Amino acid sequence: MQSNLKEKLWAFIIHNNPELMFNLQAEYSVTRHLEDKVAKVMPFVLKLLEQGKSGPAIEELALEAMTEELRPSRFLYLKGILKNEFPAEYESYKEAGVLTYETVNLIDHCQEVFDVFAFSVENEQDQKLRHAIIAKVHDYLP
């Protein structure tokens, strides 16, 4: 089960938080990070096993627990902003094969706004946040 949890966590990170993926790879700490996250969730997993939960249900709940601090995804938020508010640039980046790269760069560019608004699940629909991010994206684009 630990191997499955590591695989599921890595897949989640790749899809939702590629900026973390790049950082972990640059620091050669992917394996350590995945093992640490799985080790921290194992007491919860054992408790669920004792309660008679099924393997797939346990994996889903464990993944949710391991990824709680990674949600909401700044990457997916910015990718959505690009797609909806800057469709020409979105398509251009996508066609050039640099959409992920540019979106990760935008995370850094918009970091201050995310911090000021304390970006979270509770406020990801905040229109003031959205407009502030759109302004930062506009500043970033050529």
C-alpha positions as CSV (number, residue, x, y, z in Angstrom):
1,M,0.0,0.0,0.0
2,Q,2.9,2.4,0.7
3,S,4.1,2.0,-2.8
4,N,0.6,2.8,-4.2
5,L,0.4,5.8,-1.9
6,K,3.7,7.2,-3.1
7,E,2.7,6.7,-6.8
8,K,-0.7,8.4,-6.2
9,L,1.0,11.3,-4.4
10,W,3.6,11.8,-7.1
11,A,0.9,11.7,-9.8
12,F,-1.1,14.3,-7.8
13,I,2.0,16.5,-7.5
14,I,2.8,16.3,-11.2
15,H,-0.7,17.2,-12.3
16,N,-1.6,19.8,-9.6
17,N,1.7,21.2,-8.3
18,P,4.4,21.0,-11.0
19,E,6.3,23.8,-9.3
20,L,6.8,21.4,-6.3
21,M,7.8,18.6,-8.7
22,F,10.4,20.8,-10.3
23,N,11.7,21.9,-6.9
24,L,11.9,18.4,-5.5
25,Q,13.7,17.2,-8.6
26,A,16.2,20.1,-8.5
27,E,17.0,19.2,-4.9
28,Y,17.1,15.5,-5.6
29,S,14.5,15.0,-2.8
30,V,11.6,13.4,-4.6
31,T,12.0,10.0,-2.9
32,R,12.6,11.5,0.6
33,H,9.5,13.8,0.2
34,L,7.2,11.0,-0.9
35,E,8.5,8.6,1.8
36,D,8.1,11.3,4.5
37,K,4.5,12.1,3.5
38,V,3.5,8.4,3.4
39,A,5.2,7.8,6.8
40,K,3.2,10.6,8.3
41,V,-0.1,9.3,7.0
42,M,0.5,5.6,8.0
43,P,-1.0,5.9,11.5
44,F,-4.2,7.1,9.9
45,V,-4.0,4.3,7.3
46,L,-3.6,1.7,10.1
47,K,-6.6,3.2,11.9
48,L,-8.7,2.9,8.8
49,L,-7.6,-0.7,8.3
50,E,-8.7,-1.5,11.8
51,Q,-12.1,0.1,11.0
52,G,-12.4,-2.3,8.1
53,K,-12.2,0.2,5.3
54,S,-11.4,-1.1,1.8
55,G,-8.0,-0.6,0.2
56,P,-9.3,1.9,-2.4
57,A,-11.2,3.9,0.2
58,I,-8.1,4.0,2.4
59,E,-5.9,5.2,-0.5
60,E,-8.3,7.9,-1.4
61,L,-8.6,9.2,2.2
62,A,-4.8,8.9,2.7
63,L,-4.2,10.9,-0.5
64,E,-6.6,13.5,0.6
65,A,-4.7,13.9,3.9
66,M,-1.3,14.0,2.2
67,T,-2.3,16.6,-0.3
68,E,-4.4,18.9,2.0
69,E,-1.6,21.5,2.2
70,L,-1.3,21.5,-1.6
71,R,-4.8,22.5,-2.2
72,P,-6.0,24.6,-3.9
73,S,-3.5,24.4,-6.7
74,R,-2.0,27.7,-7.6
75,F,-0.9,26.1,-10.9
76,L,-4.4,25.0,-11.9
77,Y,-5.8,28.4,-10.7
78,L,-3.4,30.3,-12.9
79,K,-3.8,27.9,-15.8
80,G,-7.6,28.6,-15.6
81,I,-7.0,32.4,-15.5
82,L,-4.8,32.1,-18.6
83,K,-7.3,29.9,-20.5
84,N,-10.3,32.1,-19.7
85,E,-8.9,35.6,-19.6
86,F,-5.9,35.4,-22.0
87,P,-7.0,32.7,-24.5
88,A,-4.6,33.8,-27.2
89,E,-1.6,33.5,-24.9
90,Y,-2.9,30.3,-23.5
91,E,-3.1,28.7,-26.9
92,S,0.2,30.1,-28.0
93,Y,1.9,28.6,-24.9
94,K,0.1,25.3,-25.4
95,E,1.1,25.1,-29.0
96,A,4.7,26.0,-28.2
97,G,4.8,23.3,-25.5
98,V,5.6,25.9,-22.7
99,L,2.3,26.1,-21.0
100,T,3.4,24.3,-17.8
101,Y,6.7,26.2,-17.8
102,E,5.1,29.6,-18.2
103,T,2.4,28.8,-15.6
104,V,5.0,27.8,-13.1
105,N,6.8,31.1,-13.8
106,L,3.5,32.9,-13.2
107,I,3.2,31.2,-9.7
108,D,6.4,33.0,-8.7
109,H,5.3,36.2,-10.4
110,C,2.0,36.2,-8.5
111,Q,3.4,34.9,-5.2
112,E,2.9,38.2,-3.4
113,V,-0.8,38.4,-4.4
114,F,-1.3,34.8,-3.3
115,D,0.3,35.6,0.1
116,V,-1.6,38.9,0.6
117,F,-4.9,37.1,0.0
118,A,-3.8,34.0,1.9
119,F,-4.9,31.9,-1.0
120,S,-6.9,29.0,0.2
121,V,-9.9,26.8,-0.6
122,E,-12.1,29.3,1.3
123,N,-11.1,32.3,-0.9
124,E,-10.2,30.9,-4.3
125,Q,-13.5,32.2,-5.6
126,D,-12.8,35.8,-4.3
127,Q,-13.3,38.2,-7.1
128,K,-10.8,40.7,-5.6
129,L,-8.2,38.0,-5.6
130,R,-9.1,37.0,-9.2
131,H,-8.8,40.6,-10.4
132,A,-5.4,41.1,-8.6
133,I,-4.1,37.9,-10.2
134,I,-5.4,38.9,-13.6
135,A,-3.5,42.3,-13.3
136,K,-0.3,40.4,-12.3
137,V,-0.7,38.0,-15.3
138,H,-1.2,41.0,-17.5
139,D,2.0,42.6,-16.3
140,Y,3.8,39.3,-16.9
141,L,2.7,38.7,-20.5
142,P,4.7,40.3,-23.3
